Amino acid sequence: MDHNIDGAVNGASKGNISISELISMIENLTGRKAVILENGDAAPYNGYMDDMTLNTDLADKTGFDFSNINSWIEDLIAYLVEI
């Protein structure tokens, strides 16, 4: 509110994690193998197996500080597996 910003400001954790890495983490924490079908149902992320990130440069320039995804993602998955 106290910054004069022109344009979209993306908020996202620092670092990168591919969808295949995310699937692997979920498989490891659940002990189950993901079922991935070439001709499965249409979904928003079909076809983006490894490289999709948000550019947070503008947010960084205004002083926002985001945590690194690797510092919390595995704990989140483990928590969600428990529910």
PyMOL commands that place a pseudoatom at each C-alpha (Angstrom):
pseudoatom trace, name=CA, resn=MET, resi=1, chain=A, elem=C, hetatm=0, pos=[0.000, 0.000, 0.000]
pseudoatom trace, name=CA, resn=ASP, resi=2, chain=A, elem=C, hetatm=0, pos=[2.882, 2.362, 0.657]
pseudoatom trace, name=CA, resn=HIS, resi=3, chain=A, elem=C, hetatm=0, pos=[4.670, 1.492, -2.623]
pseudoatom trace, name=CA, resn=ASN, resi=4, chain=A, elem=C, hetatm=0, pos=[3.986, 3.126, -5.965]
pseudoatom trace, name=CA, resn=ILE, resi=5, chain=A, elem=C, hetatm=0, pos=[3.928, 0.027, -8.170]
pseudoatom trace, name=CA, resn=ASP, resi=6, chain=A, elem=C, hetatm=0, pos=[2.868, -0.095, -11.785]
pseudoatom trace, name=CA, resn=GLY, resi=7, chain=A, elem=C, hetatm=0, pos=[2.119, -3.553, -13.130]
pseudoatom trace, name=CA, resn=ALA, resi=8, chain=A, elem=C, hetatm=0, pos=[1.343, -7.024, -11.915]
pseudoatom trace, name=CA, resn=VAL, resi=9, chain=A, elem=C, hetatm=0, pos=[3.119, -8.165, -8.777]
pseudoatom trace, name=CA, resn=ASN, resi=10, chain=A, elem=C, hetatm=0, pos=[3.545, -11.929, -8.527]
pseudoatom trace, name=CA, resn=GLY, resi=11, chain=A, elem=C, hetatm=0, pos=[4.023, -13.526, -5.147]
pseudoatom trace, name=CA, resn=ALA, resi=12, chain=A, elem=C, hetatm=0, pos=[5.669, -16.936, -5.038]
pseudoatom trace, name=CA, resn=SER, resi=13, chain=A, elem=C, hetatm=0, pos=[8.297, -18.820, -3.119]
pseudoatom trace, name=CA, resn=LYS, resi=14, chain=A, elem=C, hetatm=0, pos=[11.903, -18.574, -4.228]
pseudoatom trace, name=CA, resn=GLY, resi=15, chain=A, elem=C, hetatm=0, pos=[13.415, -21.515, -6.027]
pseudoatom trace, name=CA, resn=ASN, resi=16, chain=A, elem=C, hetatm=0, pos=[11.985, -23.941, -8.519]
pseudoatom trace, name=CA, resn=ILE, resi=17, chain=A, elem=C, hetatm=0, pos=[10.352, -27.303, -8.311]
pseudoatom trace, name=CA, resn=SER, resi=18, chain=A, elem=C, hetatm=0, pos=[9.262, -29.207, -11.367]
pseudoatom trace, name=CA, resn=ILE, resi=19, chain=A, elem=C, hetatm=0, pos=[5.945, -31.002, -11.546]
pseudoatom trace, name=CA, resn=SER, resi=20, chain=A, elem=C, hetatm=0, pos=[7.867, -34.276, -11.896]
pseudoatom trace, name=CA, resn=GLU, resi=21, chain=A, elem=C, hetatm=0, pos=[9.800, -33.480, -8.684]
pseudoatom trace, name=CA, resn=LEU, resi=22, chain=A, elem=C, hetatm=0, pos=[6.532, -32.663, -6.925]
pseudoatom trace, name=CA, resn=ILE, resi=23, chain=A, elem=C, hetatm=0, pos=[4.987, -35.935, -8.097]
pseudoatom trace, name=CA, resn=SER, resi=24, chain=A, elem=C, hetatm=0, pos=[8.085, -37.810, -6.904]
pseudoatom trace, name=CA, resn=MET, resi=25, chain=A, elem=C, hetatm=0, pos=[7.854, -36.195, -3.438]
pseudoatom trace, name=CA, resn=ILE, resi=26, chain=A, elem=C, hetatm=0, pos=[4.179, -37.120, -3.188]
pseudoatom trace, name=CA, resn=GLU, resi=27, chain=A, elem=C, hetatm=0, pos=[4.939, -40.700, -4.275]
pseudoatom trace, name=CA, resn=ASN, resi=28, chain=A, elem=C, hetatm=0, pos=[7.705, -40.999, -1.667]
pseudoatom trace, name=CA, resn=LEU, resi=29, chain=A, elem=C, hetatm=0, pos=[5.597, -39.592, 1.158]
pseudoatom trace, name=CA, resn=THR, resi=30, chain=A, elem=C, hetatm=0, pos=[2.476, -41.610, 0.329]
pseudoatom trace, name=CA, resn=GLY, resi=31, chain=A, elem=C, hetatm=0, pos=[4.223, -44.819, -0.662]
pseudoatom trace, name=CA, resn=ARG, resi=32, chain=A, elem=C, hetatm=0, pos=[2.054, -44.904, -3.780]
pseudoatom trace, name=CA, resn=LYS, resi=33, chain=A, elem=C, hetatm=0, pos=[2.899, -44.552, -7.464]
pseudoatom trace, name=CA, resn=ALA, resi=34, chain=A, elem=C, hetatm=0, pos=[1.189, -41.792, -9.454]
pseudoatom trace, name=CA, resn=VAL, resi=35, chain=A, elem=C, hetatm=0, pos=[-0.896, -42.920, -12.405]
pseudoatom trace, name=CA, resn=ILE, resi=36, chain=A, elem=C, hetatm=0, pos=[-0.039, -40.715, -15.370]
pseudoatom trace, name=CA, resn=LEU, resi=37, chain=A, elem=C, hetatm=0, pos=[-1.900, -41.373, -18.581]
pseudoatom trace, name=CA, resn=GLU, resi=38, chain=A, elem=C, hetatm=0, pos=[-1.012, -39.991, -21.992]
pseudoatom trace, name=CA, resn=ASN, resi=39, chain=A, elem=C, hetatm=0, pos=[-4.697, -39.746, -22.878]
pseudoatom trace, name=CA, resn=GLY, resi=40, chain=A, elem=C, hetatm=0, pos=[-6.082, -38.781, -19.449]
pseudoatom trace, name=CA, resn=ASP, resi=41, chain=A, elem=C, hetatm=0, pos=[-8.712, -36.202, -18.644]
pseudoatom trace, name=CA, resn=ALA, resi=42, chain=A, elem=C, hetatm=0, pos=[-8.040, -32.608, -19.638]
pseudoatom trace, name=CA, resn=ALA, resi=43, chain=A, elem=C, hetatm=0, pos=[-6.501, -30.606, -16.791]
pseudoatom trace, name=CA, resn=PRO, resi=44, chain=A, elem=C, hetatm=0, pos=[-4.985, -27.119, -16.513]
pseudoatom trace, name=CA, resn=TYR, resi=45, chain=A, elem=C, hetatm=0, pos=[-1.392, -28.356, -16.192]
pseudoatom trace, name=CA, resn=ASN, resi=46, chain=A, elem=C, hetatm=0, pos=[-1.396, -31.168, -18.745]
pseudoatom trace, name=CA, resn=GLY, resi=47, chain=A, elem=C, hetatm=0, pos=[1.664, -30.791, -20.936]
pseudoatom trace, name=CA, resn=TYR, resi=48, chain=A, elem=C, hetatm=0, pos=[3.720, -28.814, -18.384]
pseudoatom trace, name=CA, resn=MET, resi=49, chain=A, elem=C, hetatm=0, pos=[5.783, -31.585, -16.890]
pseudoatom trace, name=CA, resn=ASP, resi=50, chain=A, elem=C, hetatm=0, pos=[8.842, -29.645, -15.830]
pseudoatom trace, name=CA, resn=ASP, resi=51, chain=A, elem=C, hetatm=0, pos=[9.117, -25.891, -16.290]
pseudoatom trace, name=CA, resn=MET, resi=52, chain=A, elem=C, hetatm=0, pos=[6.622, -23.341, -15.067]
pseudoatom trace, name=CA, resn=THR, resi=53, chain=A, elem=C, hetatm=0, pos=[7.496, -20.496, -12.693]
pseudoatom trace, name=CA, resn=LEU, resi=54, chain=A, elem=C, hetatm=0, pos=[6.296, -17.016, -11.745]
pseudoatom trace, name=CA, resn=ASN, resi=55, chain=A, elem=C, hetatm=0, pos=[8.525, -13.984, -12.205]
pseudoatom trace, name=CA, resn=THR, resi=56, chain=A, elem=C, hetatm=0, pos=[8.741, -12.208, -8.835]
pseudoatom trace, name=CA, resn=ASP, resi=57, chain=A, elem=C, hetatm=0, pos=[11.288, -9.541, -9.849]
pseudoatom trace, name=CA, resn=LEU, resi=58, chain=A, elem=C, hetatm=0, pos=[8.881, -6.646, -9.298]
pseudoatom trace, name=CA, resn=ALA, resi=59, chain=A, elem=C, hetatm=0, pos=[7.896, -7.894, -5.840]
pseudoatom trace, name=CA, resn=ASP, resi=60, chain=A, elem=C, hetatm=0, pos=[11.590, -8.384, -4.961]
pseudoatom trace, name=CA, resn=LYS, resi=61, chain=A, elem=C, hetatm=0, pos=[12.388, -4.804, -6.037]
pseudoatom trace, name=CA, resn=THR, resi=62, chain=A, elem=C, hetatm=0, pos=[9.717, -3.432, -3.718]
pseudoatom trace, name=CA, resn=GLY, resi=63, chain=A, elem=C, hetatm=0, pos=[11.145, -5.300, -0.724]
pseudoatom trace, name=CA, resn=PHE, resi=64, chain=A, elem=C, hetatm=0, pos=[8.937, -8.348, -0.467]
pseudoatom trace, name=CA, resn=ASP, resi=65, chain=A, elem=C, hetatm=0, pos=[10.863, -11.361, 0.799]
pseudoatom trace, name=CA, resn=PHE, resi=66, chain=A, elem=C, hetatm=0, pos=[9.578, -14.828, -0.031]
pseudoatom trace, name=CA, resn=SER, resi=67, chain=A, elem=C, hetatm=0, pos=[10.666, -18.097, 1.554]
pseudoatom trace, name=CA, resn=ASN, resi=68, chain=A, elem=C, hetatm=0, pos=[12.353, -20.827, -0.487]
pseudoatom trace, name=CA, resn=ILE, resi=69, chain=A, elem=C, hetatm=0, pos=[9.958, -23.531, -1.651]
pseudoatom trace, name=CA, resn=ASN, resi=70, chain=A, elem=C, hetatm=0, pos=[12.424, -26.246, -0.604]
pseudoatom trace, name=CA, resn=SER, resi=71, chain=A, elem=C, hetatm=0, pos=[12.226, -25.079, 3.018]
pseudoatom trace, name=CA, resn=TRP, resi=72, chain=A, elem=C, hetatm=0, pos=[8.532, -26.010, 3.373]
pseudoatom trace, name=CA, resn=ILE, resi=73, chain=A, elem=C, hetatm=0, pos=[7.099, -28.028, 0.459]
pseudoatom trace, name=CA, resn=GLU, resi=74, chain=A, elem=C, hetatm=0, pos=[7.937, -31.493, 1.782]
pseudoatom trace, name=CA, resn=ASP, resi=75, chain=A, elem=C, hetatm=0, pos=[6.512, -30.639, 5.230]
pseudoatom trace, name=CA, resn=LEU, resi=76, chain=A, elem=C, hetatm=0, pos=[3.303, -29.408, 3.582]
pseudoatom trace, name=CA, resn=ILE, resi=77, chain=A, elem=C, hetatm=0, pos=[2.930, -32.587, 1.550]
pseudoatom trace, name=CA, resn=ALA, resi=78, chain=A, elem=C, hetatm=0, pos=[3.574, -34.716, 4.658]
pseudoatom trace, name=CA, resn=TYR, resi=79, chain=A, elem=C, hetatm=0, pos=[0.945, -32.730, 6.573]
pseudoatom trace, name=CA, resn=LEU, resi=80, chain=A, elem=C, hetatm=0, pos=[-1.611, -33.153, 3.780]
pseudoatom trace, name=CA, resn=VAL, resi=81, chain=A, elem=C, hetatm=0, pos=[-0.893, -36.890, 3.582]
pseudoatom trace, name=CA, resn=GLU, resi=82, chain=A, elem=C, hetatm=0, pos=[-1.758, -37.133, 7.296]
pseudoatom trace, name=CA, resn=ILE, resi=83, chain=A, elem=C, hetatm=0, pos=[-5.186, -35.457, 6.985]
for i in range(1, 83): cmd.bond("trace and resi %d" % i, "trace and resi %d" % (i + 1))
show_as sticks, trace
zoom trace
